[in-house]
Amino acid sequence: MECYMMSRSRAKALAEALRKKHRRRAKAIDADSVRIYCITNAEQEREPLDDDWLETGPISELVAWIDIEKLLGTRH
């Protein structure tokens, strides 16, 4: 398993982008949850060739990759 990292500042920027995209759920989105979600899921799903993807990939690509239902724990 490849180890993925994400800085707190990057998680804050991503959380802000998610809040803009999901305005009705904005209050439920926080940087710490986003960071944990991204690191955990990247380690399970991403290819090891791009282990810096969370830190350097386009924010729009990261936002599209995140399953908001899974992030917020509301998947049925």
PDB file with SEQRES, HELIX, SHEET and CRYST1 records, atoms N, CA, C and O in Angstrom:
SEQRES   1 A   76  MET GLU CYS TYR MET MET SER ARG SER ARG ALA LYS ALA          
SEQRES   2 A   76  LEU ALA GLU ALA LEU ARG LYS LYS HIS ARG ARG ARG ALA          
SEQRES   3 A   76  LYS ALA ILE ASP ALA ASP SER VAL ARG ILE TYR CYS ILE          
SEQRES   4 A   76  THR ASN ALA GLU GLN GLU ARG GLU PRO LEU ASP ASP ASP          
SEQRES   5 A   76  TRP LEU GLU THR GLY PRO ILE SER GLU LEU VAL ALA TRP          
SEQRES   6 A   76  ILE ASP ILE GLU LYS LEU LEU GLY THR ARG HIS                  
HELIX    1 AA1 ARG A    8  LYS A   21  1                                  14    
HELIX    2 AA2 ARG A   23  ALA A   28  5                                   6    
HELIX    3 AA3 ALA A   31  GLU A   45  1                                  15    
HELIX    4 AA4 PRO A   48  ASP A   50  5                                   3    
HELIX    5 AA5 TRP A   53  THR A   56  1                                   4    
HELIX    6 AA6 ILE A   59  TRP A   65  1                                   7    
HELIX    7 AA7 ILE A   68  LEU A   72  1                                   5    
CRYST1    1.000    1.000    1.000  90.00  90.00  90.00 P 1           1          
ATOM      1  N   MET A   1       0.847  -1.172   0.000  1.00  0.00           N  
ATOM      2  CA  MET A   1       0.000   0.000   0.000  1.00  0.00           C  
ATOM      3  C   MET A   1       0.893   1.236   0.000  1.00  0.00           C  
ATOM      4  O   MET A   1       1.854   1.325   0.765  1.00  0.00           O  
ATOM      5  N   GLU A   2       0.566   2.168  -0.855  1.00  0.00           N  
ATOM      6  CA  GLU A   2       1.288   3.433  -0.947  1.00  0.00           C  
ATOM      7  C   GLU A   2       0.791   4.386   0.130  1.00  0.00           C  
ATOM      8  O   GLU A   2      -0.386   4.367   0.489  1.00  0.00           O  
ATOM      9  N   CYS A   3       1.678   5.209   0.639  1.00  0.00           N  
ATOM     10  CA  CYS A   3       1.303   6.170   1.674  1.00  0.00           C  
ATOM     11  C   CYS A   3       1.026   7.531   1.039  1.00  0.00           C  
ATOM     12  O   CYS A   3       1.884   8.091   0.357  1.00  0.00           O  
ATOM     13  N   TYR A   4      -0.140   8.040   1.261  1.00  0.00           N  
ATOM     14  CA  TYR A   4      -0.537   9.346   0.742  1.00  0.00           C  
ATOM     15  C   TYR A   4      -0.558  10.351   1.879  1.00  0.00           C  
ATOM     16  O   TYR A   4      -0.889  10.006   3.013  1.00  0.00           O  
ATOM     17  N   MET A   5      -0.210  11.581   1.579  1.00  0.00           N  
ATOM     18  CA  MET A   5      -0.205  12.643   2.571  1.00  0.00           C  
ATOM     19  C   MET A   5      -0.979  13.840   2.032  1.00  0.00           C  
ATOM     20  O   MET A   5      -1.100  14.022   0.820  1.00  0.00           O  
ATOM     21  N   MET A   6      -1.499  14.646   2.943  1.00  0.00           N  
ATOM     22  CA  MET A   6      -2.176  15.882   2.572  1.00  0.00           C  
ATOM     23  C   MET A   6      -1.961  16.874   3.703  1.00  0.00           C  
ATOM     24  O   MET A   6      -2.238  16.577   4.865  1.00  0.00           O  
ATOM     25  N   SER A   7      -1.466  18.048   3.356  1.00  0.00           N  
ATOM     26  CA  SER A   7      -1.236  19.070   4.374  1.00  0.00           C  
ATOM     27  C   SER A   7      -2.565  19.645   4.855  1.00  0.00           C  
ATOM     28  O   SER A   7      -3.585  19.538   4.174  1.00  0.00           O  
ATOM     29  N   ARG A   8      -2.538  20.248   6.021  1.00  0.00           N  
ATOM     30  CA  ARG A   8      -3.751  20.875   6.559  1.00  0.00           C  
ATOM     31  C   ARG A   8      -4.205  22.035   5.683  1.00  0.00           C  
ATOM     32  O   ARG A   8      -5.405  22.242   5.504  1.00  0.00           O  
ATOM     33  N   SER A   9      -3.263  22.789   5.139  1.00  0.00           N  
ATOM     34  CA  SER A   9      -3.646  23.910   4.284  1.00  0.00           C  
ATOM     35  C   SER A   9      -4.324  23.420   3.002  1.00  0.00           C  
ATOM     36  O   SER A   9      -5.269  24.043   2.518  1.00  0.00           O  
ATOM     37  N   ARG A  10      -3.848  22.329   2.470  1.00  0.00           N  
ATOM     38  CA  ARG A  10      -4.461  21.738   1.277  1.00  0.00           C  
ATOM     39  C   ARG A  10      -5.864  21.220   1.607  1.00  0.00           C  
ATOM     40  O   ARG A  10      -6.792  21.394   0.817  1.00  0.00           O  
ATOM     41  N   ALA A  11      -6.019  20.586   2.769  1.00  0.00           N  
ATOM     42  CA  ALA A  11      -7.324  20.087   3.198  1.00  0.00           C  
ATOM     43  C   ALA A  11      -8.308  21.242   3.390  1.00  0.00           C  
ATOM     44  O   ALA A  11      -9.487  21.117   3.058  1.00  0.00           O  
ATOM     45  N   LYS A  12      -7.829  22.356   3.920  1.00  0.00           N  
ATOM     46  CA  LYS A  12      -8.693  23.530   4.088  1.00  0.00           C  
ATOM     47  C   LYS A  12      -9.155  24.069   2.738  1.00  0.00           C  
ATOM     48  O   LYS A  12     -10.325  24.416   2.574  1.00  0.00           O  
ATOM     49  N   ALA A  13      -8.242  24.140   1.773  1.00  0.00           N  
ATOM     50  CA  ALA A  13      -8.596  24.620   0.432  1.00  0.00           C  
ATOM     51  C   ALA A  13      -9.599  23.689  -0.231  1.00  0.00           C  
ATOM     52  O   ALA A  13     -10.538  24.144  -0.884  1.00  0.00           O  
ATOM     53  N   LEU A  14      -9.405  22.408  -0.066  1.00  0.00           N  
ATOM     54  CA  LEU A  14     -10.318  21.419  -0.639  1.00  0.00           C  
ATOM     55  C   LEU A  14     -11.682  21.479   0.040  1.00  0.00           C  
ATOM     56  O   LEU A  14     -12.711  21.392  -0.630  1.00  0.00           O  
ATOM     57  N   ALA A  15     -11.697  21.625   1.349  1.00  0.00           N  
ATOM     58  CA  ALA A  15     -12.968  21.740   2.078  1.00  0.00           C  
ATOM     59  C   ALA A  15     -13.733  22.974   1.613  1.00  0.00           C  
ATOM     60  O   ALA A  15     -14.953  22.922   1.459  1.00  0.00           O  
ATOM     61  N   GLU A  16     -13.038  24.071   1.390  1.00  0.00           N  
ATOM     62  CA  GLU A  16     -13.686  25.292   0.906  1.00  0.00           C  
ATOM     63  C   GLU A  16     -14.282  25.078  -0.488  1.00  0.00           C  
ATOM     64  O   GLU A  16     -15.396  25.525  -0.764  1.00  0.00           O  
ATOM     65  N   ALA A  17     -13.551  24.402  -1.356  1.00  0.00           N  
ATOM     66  CA  ALA A  17     -14.067  24.094  -2.699  1.00  0.00           C  
ATOM     67  C   ALA A  17     -15.293  23.195  -2.613  1.00  0.00           C  
ATOM     68  O   ALA A  17     -16.249  23.380  -3.367  1.00  0.00           O  
ATOM     69  N   LEU A  18     -15.277  22.230  -1.708  1.00  0.00           N  
ATOM     70  CA  LEU A  18     -16.430  21.342  -1.523  1.00  0.00           C  
ATOM     71  C   LEU A  18     -17.633  22.115  -0.982  1.00  0.00           C  
ATOM     72  O   LEU A  18     -18.766  21.861  -1.390  1.00  0.00           O  
ATOM     73  N   ARG A  19     -17.394  23.053  -0.069  1.00  0.00           N  
ATOM     74  CA  ARG A  19     -18.491  23.872   0.468  1.00  0.00           C  
ATOM     75  C   ARG A  19     -19.152  24.691  -0.635  1.00  0.00           C  
ATOM     76  O   ARG A  19     -20.372  24.859  -0.645  1.00  0.00           O  
ATOM     77  N   LYS A  20     -18.353  25.193  -1.554  1.00  0.00           N  
ATOM     78  CA  LYS A  20     -18.901  25.974  -2.674  1.00  0.00           C  
ATOM     79  C   LYS A  20     -19.730  25.091  -3.599  1.00  0.00           C  
ATOM     80  O   LYS A  20     -20.769  25.514  -4.106  1.00  0.00           O  
ATOM     81  N   LYS A  21     -19.268  23.870  -3.814  1.00  0.00           N  
ATOM     82  CA  LYS A  21     -19.985  22.950  -4.698  1.00  0.00           C  
ATOM     83  C   LYS A  21     -21.257  22.415  -4.046  1.00  0.00           C  
ATOM     84  O   LYS A  21     -22.273  22.241  -4.719  1.00  0.00           O  
ATOM     85  N   HIS A  22     -21.207  22.156  -2.749  1.00  0.00           N  
ATOM     86  CA  HIS A  22     -22.328  21.556  -2.020  1.00  0.00           C  
ATOM     87  C   HIS A  22     -22.826  22.540  -0.969  1.00  0.00           C  
ATOM     88  O   HIS A  22     -22.711  22.294   0.232  1.00  0.00           O  
ATOM     89  N   ARG A  23     -23.368  23.630  -1.421  1.00  0.00           N  
ATOM     90  CA  ARG A  23     -23.754  24.733  -0.528  1.00  0.00           C  
ATOM     91  C   ARG A  23     -24.741  24.316   0.567  1.00  0.00           C  
ATOM     92  O   ARG A  23     -24.639  24.794   1.697  1.00  0.00           O  
ATOM     93  N   ARG A  24     -25.673  23.453   0.257  1.00  0.00           N  
ATOM     94  CA  ARG A  24     -26.650  23.036   1.271  1.00  0.00           C  
ATOM     95  C   ARG A  24     -26.024  22.205   2.378  1.00  0.00           C  
ATOM     96  O   ARG A  24     -26.582  22.104   3.471  1.00  0.00           O  
ATOM     97  N   ARG A  25     -24.890  21.620   2.109  1.00  0.00           N  
ATOM     98  CA  ARG A  25     -24.204  20.778   3.100  1.00  0.00           C  
ATOM     99  C   ARG A  25     -22.930  21.430   3.627  1.00  0.00           C  
ATOM    100  O   ARG A  25     -22.149  20.783   4.325  1.00  0.00           O  
ATOM    101  N   ALA A  26     -22.716  22.678   3.308  1.00  0.00           N  
ATOM    102  CA  ALA A  26     -21.461  23.357   3.628  1.00  0.00           C  
ATOM    103  C   ALA A  26     -21.101  23.286   5.108  1.00  0.00           C  
ATOM    104  O   ALA A  26     -19.932  23.108   5.450  1.00  0.00           O  
ATOM    105  N   LYS A  27     -22.071  23.421   5.971  1.00  0.00           N  
ATOM    106  CA  LYS A  27     -21.786  23.412   7.415  1.00  0.00           C  
ATOM    107  C   LYS A  27     -21.247  22.072   7.894  1.00  0.00           C  
ATOM    108  O   LYS A  27     -20.541  22.014   8.901  1.00  0.00           O  
ATOM    109  N   ALA A  28     -21.564  21.018   7.201  1.00  0.00           N  
ATOM    110  CA  ALA A  28     -21.139  19.674   7.613  1.00  0.00           C  
ATOM    111  C   ALA A  28     -19.739  19.310   7.103  1.00  0.00           C  
ATOM    112  O   ALA A  28     -19.182  18.291   7.511  1.00  0.00           O  
ATOM    113  N   ILE A  29     -19.173  20.125   6.224  1.00  0.00           N  
ATOM    114  CA  ILE A  29     -17.880  19.813   5.618  1.00  0.00           C  
ATOM    115  C   ILE A  29     -16.772  20.530   6.384  1.00  0.00           C  
ATOM    116  O   ILE A  29     -16.759  21.758   6.471  1.00  0.00           O  
ATOM    117  N   ASP A  30     -15.839  19.749   6.942  1.00  0.00           N  
ATOM    118  CA  ASP A  30     -14.712  20.357   7.644  1.00  0.00           C  
ATOM    119  C   ASP A  30     -13.397  19.778   7.116  1.00  0.00           C  
ATOM    120  O   ASP A  30     -13.359  18.666   6.590  1.00  0.00           O  
ATOM    121  N   ALA A  31     -12.339  20.545   7.266  1.00  0.00           N  
ATOM    122  CA  ALA A  31     -11.043  20.183   6.701  1.00  0.00           C  
ATOM    123  C   ALA A  31     -10.482  18.879   7.267  1.00  0.00           C  
ATOM    124  O   ALA A  31      -9.889  18.096   6.524  1.00  0.00           O  
ATOM    125  N   ASP A  32     -10.655  18.636   8.546  1.00  0.00           N  
ATOM    126  CA  ASP A  32     -10.119  17.409   9.138  1.00  0.00           C  
ATOM    127  C   ASP A  32     -10.782  16.166   8.561  1.00  0.00           C  
ATOM    128  O   ASP A  32     -10.107  15.180   8.266  1.00  0.00           O  
ATOM    129  N   SER A  33     -12.101  16.209   8.401  1.00  0.00           N  
ATOM    130  CA  SER A  33     -12.816  15.071   7.807  1.00  0.00           C  
ATOM    131  C   SER A  33     -12.406  14.864   6.356  1.00  0.00           C  
ATOM    132  O   SER A  33     -12.234  13.731   5.906  1.00  0.00           O  
ATOM    133  N   VAL A  34     -12.252  15.957   5.633  1.00  0.00           N  
ATOM    134  CA  VAL A  34     -11.825  15.881   4.234  1.00  0.00           C  
ATOM    135  C   VAL A  34     -10.444  15.246   4.147  1.00  0.00           C  
ATOM    136  O   VAL A  34     -10.207  14.384   3.300  1.00  0.00           O  
ATOM    137  N   ARG A  35      -9.547  15.660   5.005  1.00  0.00           N  
ATOM    138  CA  ARG A  35      -8.175  15.138   5.001  1.00  0.00           C  
ATOM    139  C   ARG A  35      -8.166  13.638   5.286  1.00  0.00           C  
ATOM    140  O   ARG A  35      -7.509  12.880   4.572  1.00  0.00           O  
ATOM    141  N   ILE A  36      -8.870  13.211   6.297  1.00  0.00           N  
ATOM    142  CA  ILE A  36      -8.928  11.785   6.654  1.00  0.00           C  
ATOM    143  C   ILE A  36      -9.556  10.977   5.521  1.00  0.00           C  
ATOM    144  O   ILE A  36      -9.043   9.923   5.145  1.00  0.00           O  
ATOM    145  N   TYR A  37     -10.664  11.475   4.981  1.00  0.00           N  
ATOM    146  CA  TYR A  37     -11.335  10.797   3.867  1.00  0.00           C  
ATOM    147  C   TYR A  37     -10.371  10.613   2.692  1.00  0.00           C  
ATOM    148  O   TYR A  37     -10.234   9.514   2.156  1.00  0.00           O  
ATOM    149  N   CYS A  38      -9.710  11.698   2.304  1.00  0.00           N  
ATOM    150  CA  CYS A  38      -8.845  11.648   1.128  1.00  0.00           C  
ATOM    151  C   CYS A  38      -7.668  10.696   1.311  1.00  0.00           C  
ATOM    152  O   CYS A  38      -7.378   9.893   0.424  1.00  0.00           O  
ATOM    153  N   ILE A  39      -6.997  10.777   2.439  1.00  0.00           N  
ATOM    154  CA  ILE A  39      -5.845   9.912   2.673  1.00  0.00           C  
ATOM    155  C   ILE A  39      -6.271   8.447   2.695  1.00  0.00           C  
ATOM    156  O   ILE A  39      -5.634   7.604   2.063  1.00  0.00           O  
ATOM    157  N   THR A  40      -7.330   8.148   3.412  1.00  0.00           N  
ATOM    158  CA  THR A  40      -7.811   6.766   3.516  1.00  0.00           C  
ATOM    159  C   THR A  40      -8.221   6.217   2.161  1.00  0.00           C  
ATOM    160  O   THR A  40      -7.826   5.110   1.794  1.00  0.00           O  
ATOM    161  N   ASN A  41      -9.006   6.973   1.418  1.00  0.00           N  
ATOM    162  CA  ASN A  41      -9.492   6.477   0.134  1.00  0.00           C  
ATOM    163  C   ASN A  41      -8.408   6.447  -0.931  1.00  0.00           C  
ATOM    164  O   ASN A  41      -8.419   5.563  -1.787  1.00  0.00           O  
ATOM    165  N   ALA A  42      -7.488   7.376  -0.901  1.00  0.00           N  
ATOM    166  CA  ALA A  42      -6.391   7.347  -1.868  1.00  0.00           C  
ATOM    167  C   ALA A  42      -5.539   6.110  -1.667  1.00  0.00           C  
ATOM    168  O   ALA A  42      -5.103   5.495  -2.640  1.00  0.00           O  
ATOM    169  N   GLU A  43      -5.296   5.736  -0.425  1.00  0.00           N  
ATOM    170  CA  GLU A  43      -4.494   4.548  -0.154  1.00  0.00           C  
ATOM    171  C   GLU A  43      -5.181   3.273  -0.639  1.00  0.00           C  
ATOM    172  O   GLU A  43      -4.515   2.285  -0.948  1.00  0.00           O  
ATOM    173  N   GLN A  44      -6.490   3.295  -0.705  1.00  0.00           N  
ATOM    174  CA  GLN A  44      -7.240   2.121  -1.157  1.00  0.00           C  
ATOM    175  C   GLN A  44      -7.465   2.110  -2.662  1.00  0.00           C  
ATOM    176  O   GLN A  44      -7.570   1.040  -3.262  1.00  0.00           O  
ATOM    177  N   GLU A  45      -7.541   3.304  -3.289  1.00  0.00           N  
ATOM    178  CA  GLU A  45      -7.988   3.379  -4.677  1.00  0.00           C  
ATOM    179  C   GLU A  45      -6.959   3.860  -5.689  1.00  0.00           C  
ATOM    180  O   GLU A  45      -7.011   3.434  -6.843  1.00  0.00           O  
ATOM    181  N   ARG A  46      -6.042   4.714  -5.316  1.00  0.00           N  
ATOM    182  CA  ARG A  46      -5.160   5.363  -6.280  1.00  0.00           C  
ATOM    183  C   ARG A  46      -3.980   4.473  -6.672  1.00  0.00           C  
ATOM    184  O   ARG A  46      -3.610   3.548  -5.949  1.00  0.00           O  
ATOM    185  N   GLU A  47      -3.404   4.775  -7.829  1.00  0.00           N  
ATOM    186  CA  GLU A  47      -2.206   4.081  -8.283  1.00  0.00           C  
ATOM    187  C   GLU A  47      -0.994   4.637  -7.535  1.00  0.00           C  
ATOM    188  O   GLU A  47      -0.933   5.839  -7.276  1.00  0.00           O  
ATOM    189  N   PRO A  48      -0.044   3.795  -7.190  1.00  0.00           N  
ATOM    190  CA  PRO A  48       1.111   4.269  -6.424  1.00  0.00           C  
ATOM    191  C   PRO A  48       2.037   5.208  -7.198  1.00  0.00           C  
ATOM    192  O   PRO A  48       2.905   5.841  -6.597  1.00  0.00           O  
ATOM    193  N   LEU A  49       1.874   5.309  -8.501  1.00  0.00           N  
ATOM    194  CA  LEU A  49       2.746   6.176  -9.292  1.00  0.00           C  
ATOM    195  C   LEU A  49       2.508   7.656  -9.020  1.00  0.00           C  
ATOM    196  O   LEU A  49       3.359   8.487  -9.339  1.00  0.00           O  
ATOM    197  N   ASP A  50       1.377   7.991  -8.443  1.00  0.00           N  
ATOM    198  CA  ASP A  50       1.060   9.403  -8.207  1.00  0.00           C  
ATOM    199  C   ASP A  50       0.765   9.662  -6.733  1.00  0.00           C  
ATOM    200  O   ASP A  50      -0.281  10.208  -6.385  1.00  0.00           O  
ATOM    201  N   ASP A  51       1.696   9.265  -5.874  1.00  0.00           N  
ATOM    202  CA  ASP A  51       1.473   9.383  -4.438  1.00  0.00           C  
ATOM    203  C   ASP A  51       1.416  10.822  -3.938  1.00  0.00           C  
ATOM    204  O   ASP A  51       1.018  11.053  -2.796  1.00  0.00           O  
ATOM    205  N   ASP A  52       1.797  11.786  -4.752  1.00  0.00           N  
ATOM    206  CA  ASP A  52       1.689  13.185  -4.355  1.00  0.00           C  
ATOM    207  C   ASP A  52       0.426  13.849  -4.909  1.00  0.00           C  
ATOM    208  O   ASP A  52       0.265  15.066  -4.820  1.00  0.00           O  
ATOM    209  N   TRP A  53      -0.455  13.049  -5.473  1.00  0.00           N  
ATOM    210  CA  TRP A  53      -1.667  13.560  -6.118  1.00  0.00           C  
ATOM    211  C   TRP A  53      -2.534  14.403  -5.188  1.00  0.00           C  
ATOM    212  O   TRP A  53      -3.048  15.440  -5.607  1.00  0.00           O  
ATOM    213  N   LEU A  54      -2.707  13.985  -3.943  1.00  0.00           N  
ATOM    214  CA  LEU A  54      -3.547  14.742  -3.014  1.00  0.00           C  
ATOM    215  C   LEU A  54      -3.000  16.142  -2.783  1.00  0.00           C  
ATOM    216  O   LEU A  54      -3.764  17.087  -2.588  1.00  0.00           O  
ATOM    217  N   GLU A  55      -1.699  16.274  -2.803  1.00  0.00           N  
ATOM    218  CA  GLU A  55      -1.070  17.553  -2.512  1.00  0.00           C  
ATOM    219  C   GLU A  55      -0.897  18.426  -3.753  1.00  0.00           C  
ATOM    220  O   GLU A  55      -0.887  19.652  -3.647  1.00  0.00           O  
ATOM    221  N   THR A  56      -0.763  17.814  -4.917  1.00  0.00           N  
ATOM    222  CA  THR A  56      -0.441  18.595  -6.111  1.00  0.00           C  
ATOM    223  C   THR A  56      -1.485  18.532  -7.224  1.00  0.00           C  
ATOM    224  O   THR A  56      -1.445  19.333  -8.158  1.00  0.00           O  
ATOM    225  N   GLY A  57      -2.409  17.595  -7.130  1.00  0.00           N  
ATOM    226  CA  GLY A  57      -3.431  17.462  -8.168  1.00  0.00           C  
ATOM    227  C   GLY A  57      -4.371  18.661  -8.179  1.00  0.00           C  
ATOM    228  O   GLY A  57      -4.512  19.353  -7.170  1.00  0.00           O  
ATOM    229  N   PRO A  58      -5.006  18.905  -9.304  1.00  0.00           N  
ATOM    230  CA  PRO A  58      -5.950  20.025  -9.391  1.00  0.00           C  
ATOM    231  C   PRO A  58      -7.097  19.861  -8.388  1.00  0.00           C  
ATOM    232  O   PRO A  58      -7.665  18.778  -8.245  1.00  0.00           O  
ATOM    233  N   ILE A  59      -7.420  20.943  -7.709  1.00  0.00           N  
ATOM    234  CA  ILE A  59      -8.517  20.925  -6.731  1.00  0.00           C  
ATOM    235  C   ILE A  59      -9.798  20.423  -7.385  1.00  0.00           C  
ATOM    236  O   ILE A  59     -10.538  19.649  -6.779  1.00  0.00           O  
ATOM    237  N   SER A  60     -10.067  20.850  -8.604  1.00  0.00           N  
ATOM    238  CA  SER A  60     -11.299  20.422  -9.280  1.00  0.00           C  
ATOM    239  C   SER A  60     -11.331  18.908  -9.480  1.00  0.00           C  
ATOM    240  O   SER A  60     -12.397  18.298  -9.396  1.00  0.00           O  
ATOM    241  N   GLU A  61     -10.188  18.302  -9.739  1.00  0.00           N  
ATOM    242  CA  GLU A  61     -10.109  16.849  -9.902  1.00  0.00           C  
ATOM    243  C   GLU A  61     -10.365  16.149  -8.563  1.00  0.00           C  
ATOM    244  O   GLU A  61     -11.059  15.134  -8.511  1.00  0.00           O  
ATOM    245  N   LEU A  62      -9.809  16.691  -7.500  1.00  0.00           N  
ATOM    246  CA  LEU A  62     -10.027  16.126  -6.175  1.00  0.00           C  
ATOM    247  C   LEU A  62     -11.493  16.239  -5.762  1.00  0.00           C  
ATOM    248  O   LEU A  62     -12.067  15.291  -5.228  1.00  0.00           O  
ATOM    249  N   VAL A  63     -12.090  17.393  -6.009  1.00  0.00           N  
ATOM    250  CA  VAL A  63     -13.507  17.599  -5.674  1.00  0.00           C  
ATOM    251  C   VAL A  63     -14.375  16.587  -6.416  1.00  0.00           C  
ATOM    252  O   VAL A  63     -15.300  16.018  -5.837  1.00  0.00           O  
ATOM    253  N   ALA A  64     -14.084  16.366  -7.683  1.00  0.00           N  
ATOM    254  CA  ALA A  64     -14.861  15.411  -8.482  1.00  0.00           C  
ATOM    255  C   ALA A  64     -14.661  13.973  -7.981  1.00  0.00           C  
ATOM    256  O   ALA A  64     -15.568  13.149  -8.099  1.00  0.00           O  
ATOM    257  N   TRP A  65     -13.506  13.674  -7.435  1.00  0.00           N  
ATOM    258  CA  TRP A  65     -13.189  12.323  -6.949  1.00  0.00           C  
ATOM    259  C   TRP A  65     -13.885  12.007  -5.622  1.00  0.00           C  
ATOM    260  O   TRP A  65     -14.159  10.843  -5.329  1.00  0.00           O  
ATOM    261  N   ILE A  66     -14.166  13.017  -4.836  1.00  0.00           N  
ATOM    262  CA  ILE A  66     -14.755  12.803  -3.512  1.00  0.00           C  
ATOM    263  C   ILE A  66     -16.243  12.478  -3.618  1.00  0.00           C  
ATOM    264  O   ILE A  66     -17.006  13.198  -4.262  1.00  0.00           O  
ATOM    265  N   ASP A  67     -16.628  11.409  -2.991  1.00  0.00           N  
ATOM    266  CA  ASP A  67     -18.034  11.019  -2.887  1.00  0.00           C  
ATOM    267  C   ASP A  67     -18.601  11.738  -1.660  1.00  0.00           C  
ATOM    268  O   ASP A  67     -18.342  11.329  -0.528  1.00  0.00           O  
ATOM    269  N   ILE A  68     -19.364  12.796  -1.878  1.00  0.00           N  
ATOM    270  CA  ILE A  68     -19.848  13.630  -0.778  1.00  0.00           C  
ATOM    271  C   ILE A  68     -20.706  12.836   0.193  1.00  0.00           C  
ATOM    272  O   ILE A  68     -20.666  13.085   1.398  1.00  0.00           O  
ATOM    273  N   GLU A  69     -21.470  11.900  -0.305  1.00  0.00           N  
ATOM    274  CA  GLU A  69     -22.306  11.069   0.579  1.00  0.00           C  
ATOM    275  C   GLU A  69     -21.435  10.235   1.504  1.00  0.00           C  
ATOM    276  O   GLU A  69     -21.718  10.112   2.695  1.00  0.00           O  
ATOM    277  N   LYS A  70     -20.385   9.668   0.952  1.00  0.00           N  
ATOM    278  CA  LYS A  70     -19.481   8.863   1.760  1.00  0.00           C  
ATOM    279  C   LYS A  70     -18.703   9.746   2.741  1.00  0.00           C  
ATOM    280  O   LYS A  70     -18.513   9.372   3.898  1.00  0.00           O  
ATOM    281  N   LEU A  71     -18.259  10.903   2.284  1.00  0.00           N  
ATOM    282  CA  LEU A  71     -17.552  11.832   3.156  1.00  0.00           C  
ATOM    283  C   LEU A  71     -18.391  12.216   4.372  1.00  0.00           C  
ATOM    284  O   LEU A  71     -17.891  12.244   5.496  1.00  0.00           O  
ATOM    285  N   LEU A  72     -19.649  12.507   4.141  1.00  0.00           N  
ATOM    286  CA  LEU A  72     -20.523  12.951   5.220  1.00  0.00           C  
ATOM    287  C   LEU A  72     -21.179  11.799   5.961  1.00  0.00           C  
ATOM    288  O   LEU A  72     -21.910  12.016   6.927  1.00  0.00           O  
ATOM    289  N   GLY A  73     -20.921  10.568   5.513  1.00  0.00           N  
ATOM    290  CA  GLY A  73     -21.464   9.402   6.202  1.00  0.00           C  
ATOM    291  C   GLY A  73     -22.957   9.231   6.012  1.00  0.00           C  
ATOM    292  O   GLY A  73     -23.641   8.687   6.879  1.00  0.00           O  
ATOM    293  N   THR A  74     -23.466   9.695   4.877  1.00  0.00           N  
ATOM    294  CA  THR A  74     -24.902   9.609   4.631  1.00  0.00           C  
ATOM    295  C   THR A  74     -25.252   8.634   3.528  1.00  0.00           C  
ATOM    296  O   THR A  74     -26.382   8.632   3.040  1.00  0.00           O  
ATOM    297  N   ARG A  75     -24.316   7.817   3.132  1.00  0.00           N  
ATOM    298  CA  ARG A  75     -24.599   6.812   2.091  1.00  0.00           C  
ATOM    299  C   ARG A  75     -25.554   5.773   2.621  1.00  0.00           C  
ATOM    300  O   ARG A  75     -25.390   5.284   3.739  1.00  0.00           O  
ATOM    301  N   HIS A  76     -26.538   5.435   1.840  1.00  0.00           N  
ATOM    302  CA  HIS A  76     -27.558   4.460   2.266  1.00  0.00           C  
ATOM    303  C   HIS A  76     -27.295   3.118   1.654  1.00  0.00           C  
ATOM    304  O   HIS A  76     -28.045   2.172   1.894  1.00  0.00           O  
TER     305      HIS A  76                                                      
END                                                                             
